[in-house]
Amino acid sequence: MKIVDSRWRGKGKGTLLFNNIFSIVPAVMMGVSETVKSYEIIIVARFIVGICAGLSSNVVPMYLGEIAPKNLRGATGIMPQLFITIGILSAQVLGIRSILGTSTGWPLMLGLTGIPAAIELLLLPLFPESPRYMLIQRGDEKTAKRGLQRLRGWDDVDEELLEMHLEDQSEKAEGRLSVLSLLSQRSLRWQLVSIVIMNMGQQLSGINAIYYYADSIYANAGVRETDIQYVTVGTGAVNVIMTLAAVFIVEASGRRLLLLLGFGLCCGACGMLTVALTLQENITWMPYISIASVIIYVTGHAIGPSPIPYVVTTEMFRQSARPSAFMVAGSVHWLSNFTVGLIFPFLESGLGSYSFVIFSFICLLTLIYIWLLVPETKSKTFLEICQMFARRNKVEIKLGDLPTNDSKGSLEDLVRVTTF
């Protein structure tokens, strides 16, 4: 579910507070479903949770990207994906048959999903609204300055405010962009193509197919059926550890390197998995290669394809275009996710192990695109990133004047601003 009403665009904090309704209410519904003996309640609750997931996957990285300093924007942008992996691991642990994975324990497990939303509902009001949103879209510089001072922990935030003013001036000619106007903007053409390719590559690379196939891979390797759940938890732990590693290295290595490395590992792992699954009937140790392939794939996806597209989507667009860009990216993400879930059983039935060749090829194509056309964005302002794309988009750059803060000698040269 990726529909975000235009009234909520940019209002990151308000949208997230409102969105908790779509988590807490279905959690209660699923928790009581067994008591009232109604599977229909679960179906409705899952639909509502889909709305929550759609809003959260758009707004959380956008809000964090806007409030983060540019030198920590990558690490901050990966945090939502880190907590997603922690949530998956928690569900895998709680789903163990000796814990809540029983005929009586599952309603409680589903009901627990409302706890994080309740915590957010209590704590998020203590945080400021995005200063960038308050200054650029609301024109409230005093509130924006107070918010920046709270977030940074010091009073001198004039340099960041000036950068926001520059961005504000640069996009006044465009105004706030809807999805339709975003698609027609020549100045944003390659940014839009890039986020579409990366989000398609993220899901069409086969991550859900790998998890779908994992249990049979573990069984073929000789893992007892009762122990497969523990191996699955181990795979989830690898996912968490590697995503955590990405948090610490993204500002040093950059976004581009992690994307290339991640898609490269996924491409190789899918190829290796195809060979291993094909030969496992003839070579006794091949099932272990299959397990290694799954672990390598999860490692590669965790450091690049899973978290980085959200970071890059935040960085490639300025304030007026960012909400619409996230709507496009999110729609592509979930449509691709749905496509893989829908067609993979048929692919697996028709092609067997060779279905992973398709995923390997998609990873390779995405890697080539990133190598040729996606620039490095770390430690750059949003305006600097837009200027990087200006030449590729072949747009004419116009110049306009903006008064500077005389108390900042180092910023006196920033008196002109680009407007596409």
C-alpha positions in Angstrom: 0.0 0.0 0.0 1.8 3.1 -1.3 -0.9 5.8 -1.5 0.0 8.9 0.5 -2.5 11.7 0.6 -1.1 15.0 -0.5 -2.1 16.6 2.8 0.6 14.5 4.5 3.4 15.1 2.1 6.4 16.5 4.0 4.7 16.2 7.4 7.0 13.4 8.4 6.4 13.6 12.2 2.6 14.1 11.9 2.3 11.3 9.3 4.2 8.9 11.5 2.1 9.6 14.5 -1.1 9.2 12.5 0.2 6.0 11.0 0.4 4.3 14.4 -3.4 3.8 14.2 -2.7 1.3 11.3 -0.4 -0.7 13.5 -2.1 -0.7 16.9 -5.6 -1.4 15.7 -4.7 -4.5 13.6 -2.5 -5.8 16.3 -5.4 -5.8 18.7 -7.6 -7.4 16.0 -5.1 -10.2 15.3 -4.6 -10.7 19.0 -8.3 -11.4 19.6 -8.9 -13.3 16.4 -8.5 -16.7 18.0 -10.8 -15.8 20.9 -13.6 -14.7 18.6 -12.9 -17.6 16.2 -12.7 -15.3 13.1 -10.1 -15.7 10.4 -11.8 -12.8 8.5 -10.4 -10.4 11.2 -6.9 -11.5 10.4 -7.4 -10.8 6.7 -8.7 -7.3 7.4 -6.0 -6.7 10.0 -3.3 -7.7 7.5 -4.7 -5.3 4.9 -4.6 -2.5 7.5 -1.0 -3.4 8.4 -0.2 -3.1 4.7 -1.2 0.6 4.9 1.1 1.0 7.9 4.0 -0.7 6.1 3.5 1.4 3.0 3.4 4.7 4.9 6.3 3.8 7.1 8.6 2.6 4.4 8.2 6.0 2.7 8.1 8.5 5.5 10.6 7.1 8.0 13.7 7.2 5.7 12.5 10.6 4.4 12.1 12.1 7.8 15.4 10.7 9.1 17.2 11.9 5.9 15.9 15.4 6.3 16.9 15.8 10.0 20.4 14.1 9.7 23.6 16.1 9.2 25.1 15.4 5.8 28.1 13.5 7.2 25.8 11.0 9.0 22.9 10.9 6.5 23.9 7.5 5.1 24.2 5.8 8.5 21.0 7.4 9.7 19.2 6.4 6.5 20.2 2.7 7.1 18.7 2.6 10.6 15.1 1.9 9.4 16.4 -1.2 7.5 18.4 -2.3 10.5 15.3 -2.3 12.7 13.4 -4.1 10.0 16.0 -6.9 10.1 15.8 -6.8 13.9 12.0 -7.2 13.7 12.4 -10.1 11.3 14.8 -11.8 13.6 12.6 -11.2 16.6 9.7 -12.8 14.8 11.8 -15.7 13.8 12.9 -16.2 17.4 9.4 -15.8 18.8 8.1 -18.2 16.1 10.2 -21.1 17.4 7.9 -23.9 18.3 9.0 -24.0 21.9 8.2 -20.3 22.3 5.2 -18.8 20.5 5.1 -20.9 17.4 2.3 -23.0 18.7 -1.5 -23.3 18.1 -2.1 -21.2 21.3 0.9 -18.8 21.1 0.5 -17.3 17.6 -2.3 -14.8 18.6 0.0 -13.3 21.2 2.9 -13.1 18.7 0.7 -11.3 16.2 -0.6 -9.0 18.9 2.9 -8.0 20.0 3.3 -6.1 16.8 1.5 -3.2 18.3 4.1 -2.6 21.0 6.6 -0.7 18.8 3.8 1.5 17.5 2.7 2.3 21.1 6.3 3.2 22.0 6.6 5.5 19.0 3.3 7.1 19.8 4.6 8.0 23.3 8.1 9.2 22.3 7.9 10.7 18.8 6.0 13.9 20.1 9.2 14.7 22.0 11.1 15.1 18.7 11.0 18.2 16.5 9.4 18.3 13.1 11.9 18.3 10.2 13.6 21.7 10.2 14.0 21.5 6.4 10.2 21.0 6.1 9.5 23.8 8.5 11.8 26.3 6.7 11.3 25.4 3.0 7.6 24.3 2.9 6.2 26.3 5.9 8.5 29.3 5.8 8.9 29.1 9.6 12.6 29.9 10.1 12.3 30.3 13.9 10.8 26.9 14.5 13.3 25.4 12.0 16.2 27.0 13.8 15.0 25.7 17.2 14.6 22.2 15.8 18.1 22.2 14.4 19.6 23.4 17.6 17.8 20.6 19.5 18.9 18.0 17.0 22.5 19.2 16.8 23.0 20.0 20.4 24.5 23.4 19.8 23.3 27.0 19.0 25.3 27.8 15.9 23.3 26.3 13.1 23.4 29.3 10.7 25.5 27.4 8.1 22.8 24.7 7.8 20.1 27.3 7.7 21.8 29.1 4.9 22.1 25.8 2.9 18.3 25.3 3.4 17.7 28.9 2.2 19.8 28.1 -0.9 17.8 25.0 -1.6 14.5 26.9 -1.0 15.5 29.6 -3.5 16.7 27.0 -6.1 13.3 25.2 -6.2 10.9 28.2 -6.1 10.5 28.0 -9.8 9.3 24.4 -9.6 7.0 24.6 -6.6 5.9 21.4 -4.9 5.9 18.6 -7.4 3.1 16.0 -7.7 3.9 12.5 -9.0 2.7 13.4 -12.5 4.8 16.6 -12.7 7.8 14.7 -11.3 7.6 12.3 -14.2 7.7 15.2 -16.7 10.6 17.1 -15.1 13.6 17.0 -17.3 15.9 18.2 -14.5 15.0 15.1 -12.5 14.9 12.5 -15.3 18.0 10.5 -14.4 17.4 10.7 -10.7 14.0 9.2 -11.3 15.3 6.5 -13.6 18.0 5.6 -11.0 15.6 5.1 -8.1 13.3 3.0 -10.2 16.2 0.8 -11.4 17.6 0.4 -7.9 14.2 -0.4 -6.3 13.4 -2.9 -9.0 16.8 -4.4 -8.6 16.4 -4.6 -4.9 13.2 -6.8 -5.1 13.7 -8.6 -8.5 17.1 -9.7 -7.3 15.3 -12.6 -5.6 15.6 -12.0 -1.9 12.1 -13.3 -1.3 12.8 -16.3 -3.5 15.9 -17.1 -1.5 13.9 -17.2 1.7 11.2 -19.2 0.0 13.7 -21.8 -1.0 15.8 -21.7 2.2 13.9 -24.4 4.1 14.3 -27.0 1.3 17.9 -26.1 0.9 18.6 -26.7 4.6 16.6 -30.0 4.5 18.6 -31.2 1.5 21.8 -30.4 3.4 20.8 -32.9 6.1 19.4 -30.4 8.6 16.7 -32.1 10.6 13.2 -30.7 10.1 13.0 -29.8 13.8 16.2 -27.9 13.6 15.5 -25.9 10.4 13.9 -23.2 12.4 17.1 -22.6 14.3 19.1 -22.3 11.1 16.6 -19.8 9.8 17.2 -17.8 13.0 20.9 -17.9 12.3 20.3 -16.6 8.8 18.2 -13.7 10.3 21.1 -13.0 12.7 23.5 -12.7 9.7 21.1 -10.3 8.1 21.1 -8.1 11.3 24.9 -8.2 11.7 25.6 -7.2 8.1 23.1 -4.4 8.1 24.6 -3.1 11.3 28.0 -3.3 9.6 26.6 -1.2 6.7 25.6 1.5 9.3 29.2 1.9 10.4 30.9 1.7 7.0 28.5 3.6 4.7 30.0 7.0 5.4 33.6 5.8 4.8 33.0 3.5 1.8 30.2 5.5 0.2 26.8 4.4 -1.1 28.0 3.4 -4.6 30.6 0.9 -3.4 28.2 -0.9 -1.1 25.6 -1.1 -3.9 28.1 -2.5 -6.3 29.6 -4.9 -3.8 26.1 -6.0 -2.6 24.7 -6.7 -6.1 27.9 -8.4 -7.1 27.7 -10.8 -4.2 24.0 -11.5 -4.9 24.8 -12.1 -8.6 27.6 -14.6 -7.7 25.5 -16.3 -5.0 22.6 -16.9 -7.3 24.9 -18.4 -9.9 26.6 -20.6 -7.3 23.2 -21.6 -5.9 22.0 -22.7 -9.3 25.1 -24.9 -9.8 24.8 -26.4 -6.3 21.1 -27.2 -6.6 21.6 -28.8 -10.0 24.4 -31.0 -8.8 23.3 -31.8 -5.3 21.8 -35.2 -6.3 25.2 -36.3 -7.7 27.7 -34.7 -5.3 27.2 -35.4 -1.6 28.8 -32.1 -0.4 26.9 -29.8 -2.8 24.1 -29.1 -0.3 26.6 -27.3 1.9 27.5 -25.1 -1.0 23.8 -24.3 -1.3 23.8 -23.2 2.4 26.9 -21.1 1.8 25.3 -19.5 -1.2 22.2 -18.5 0.9 24.5 -16.9 3.5 26.6 -15.1 0.9 23.4 -13.8 -0.7 21.9 -12.6 2.5 25.2 -10.9 3.4 25.4 -9.1 0.0 21.8 -8.0 0.1 22.1 -6.7 3.7 25.1 -4.4 3.0 23.8 -2.8 -0.2 20.6 -3.6 -2.1 18.4 -3.7 1.1 19.3 -0.4 2.8 21.0 1.9 0.3 18.2 2.6 -2.2 16.3 4.4 0.6 19.3 6.5 1.4 19.9 7.4 -2.2 16.3 8.3 -2.8 16.4 10.8 0.0 19.7 12.3 -1.3 18.9 12.6 -5.1 15.8 14.9 -4.6 15.3 18.2 -3.1 12.5 19.1 -0.7 9.7 19.8 -3.2 10.2 16.6 -5.1 11.2 14.2 -2.3 7.7 13.1 -1.2 6.6 12.3 -4.7 9.9 10.6 -5.4 9.4 8.3 -2.4 5.9 7.5 -3.6 7.3 6.4 -7.0 10.2 4.5 -5.3 7.8 2.8 -2.8 5.3 1.8 -5.5 8.0 0.3 -7.6 9.4 -1.5 -4.5 6.2 -3.1 -3.5 5.0 -3.9 -7.0 8.3 -5.7 -7.7 7.9 -7.5 -4.3 4.4 -8.6 -5.3 5.6 -9.7 -8.7 8.3 -12.0 -7.3 5.9 -13.5 -4.8 3.3 -14.1 -7.5 5.5 -15.6 -10.2 8.3 -17.4 -8.4 6.3 -20.5 -7.5 5.6 -20.9 -11.3 9.2 -20.2 -12.1 10.4 -22.7 -9.6 7.9 -25.3 -10.9 8.9 -24.8 -14.5 12.6 -24.0 -14.3 13.6 -25.5 -11.0 17.0 -24.4 -9.8 17.6 -22.5 -13.1 15.1 -19.9 -11.9 18.0 -18.3 -10.0 19.8 -17.6 -13.2 17.1 -15.0 -13.9 17.8 -13.3 -10.5 21.6 -13.5 -11.2 21.1 -11.7 -14.5 18.9 -9.0 -12.9 21.6 -8.4 -10.3 24.2 -8.1 -13.0 22.1 -5.6 -15.0 21.5 -3.5 -11.9 25.2 -3.6 -11.0 26.1 -2.4 -14.5 23.6 0.5 -14.4 25.0 1.6 -11.0 28.6 1.4 -12.2 27.9 3.5 -15.3 25.3 6.0 -14.2 24.9 6.4 -10.4 27.3 8.9 -8.8 28.6 8.9 -5.2 26.4 11.1 -3.0 28.1 10.8 0.4 28.8 14.0 2.4 27.2 16.2 -0.2 24.3 18.7 0.2 21.1 18.1 -1.6 21.9 21.0 -3.9 25.3 19.7 -4.7 23.8 16.3 -5.7 21.3 18.0 -7.9 24.1 20.0 -9.6 25.9 16.7 -10.2 22.8 15.4 -12.2 22.3 18.7 -14.0 24.9 17.9 -16.7 23.5 14.4 -17.2 20.0 15.7 -17.5 21.3 18.4 -19.9 19.3 21.2 -18.2 20.1 24.9 -18.4 21.2 26.3 -15.1 19.8 29.7 -14.3 21.2 31.9 -11.5 19.4 33.9 -8.9 20.6 36.0 -5.9 20.2 35.2 -2.3 21.4 37.5 0.6 24.1 35.9 2.7 24.7 36.0 6.4 27.5 38.5 6.9 28.6 37.0 10.1 29.7 33.9 8.3 32.8 34.8 6.3 33.2 31.3 5.0 29.8 31.5 3.4 30.0 34.9 1.7 30.7 33.3 -1.6 27.4 31.4 -1.5 25.5 34.4 -2.9 24.2 32.7 -6.0 22.0 29.7 -6.3 21.0 27.4 -9.1 17.4 27.2 -10.3 16.5 24.5 -12.9 
